[in-house]
Amino acid sequence: MSMVTLYIGGLDPHVSEGQLLGLFADFGVVTQTRLVTDDDGVCRGFAYVTFEDDLSAAKARVALNGKQIQGQTLRVALAT
């Protein structure tokens, strides 16, 4: 079992790390969330979420890729 990081794109600029964690924690143990922000602390539209195992990450990717959240369409993929 190894940790897997997902790239999350298409996020609303006002999303919080707490909201992100709440969205992804339903699929398994999240070990880290990293919201990418500008100098003013506003989300730049993407983030990274790391899961404890690959099965949880795969479930989240399948369930959330293309899903509408806060009027935005999420893009969820394996981080490179």
ChimeraX attribute file (.defattr): number of C-alpha atoms within 10 A of each C-alpha:
attribute: neighborCount
match mode: 1-to-1
recipient: residues
	/A:1	7
	/A:2	8
	/A:3	15
	/A:4	19
	/A:5	21
	/A:6	21
	/A:7	17
	/A:8	23
	/A:9	18
	/A:10	18
	/A:11	23
	/A:12	18
	/A:13	15
	/A:14	13
	/A:15	17
	/A:16	14
	/A:17	17
	/A:18	9
	/A:19	11
	/A:20	18
	/A:21	17
	/A:22	12
	/A:23	13
	/A:24	22
	/A:25	16
	/A:26	12
	/A:27	17
	/A:28	16
	/A:29	16
	/A:30	21
	/A:31	15
	/A:32	13
	/A:33	18
	/A:34	15
	/A:35	20
	/A:36	14
	/A:37	14
	/A:38	11
	/A:39	7
	/A:40	6
	/A:41	11
	/A:42	15
	/A:43	19
	/A:44	18
	/A:45	19
	/A:46	20
	/A:47	21
	/A:48	19
	/A:49	24
	/A:50	22
	/A:51	24
	/A:52	17
	/A:53	17
	/A:54	16
	/A:55	16
	/A:56	20
	/A:57	26
	/A:58	17
	/A:59	14
	/A:60	21
	/A:61	21
	/A:62	12
	/A:63	13
	/A:64	18
	/A:65	15
	/A:66	14
	/A:67	14
	/A:68	13
	/A:69	14
	/A:70	11
	/A:71	10
	/A:72	15
	/A:73	16
	/A:74	21
	/A:75	18
	/A:76	25
	/A:77	19
	/A:78	15
	/A:79	13
	/A:80	6
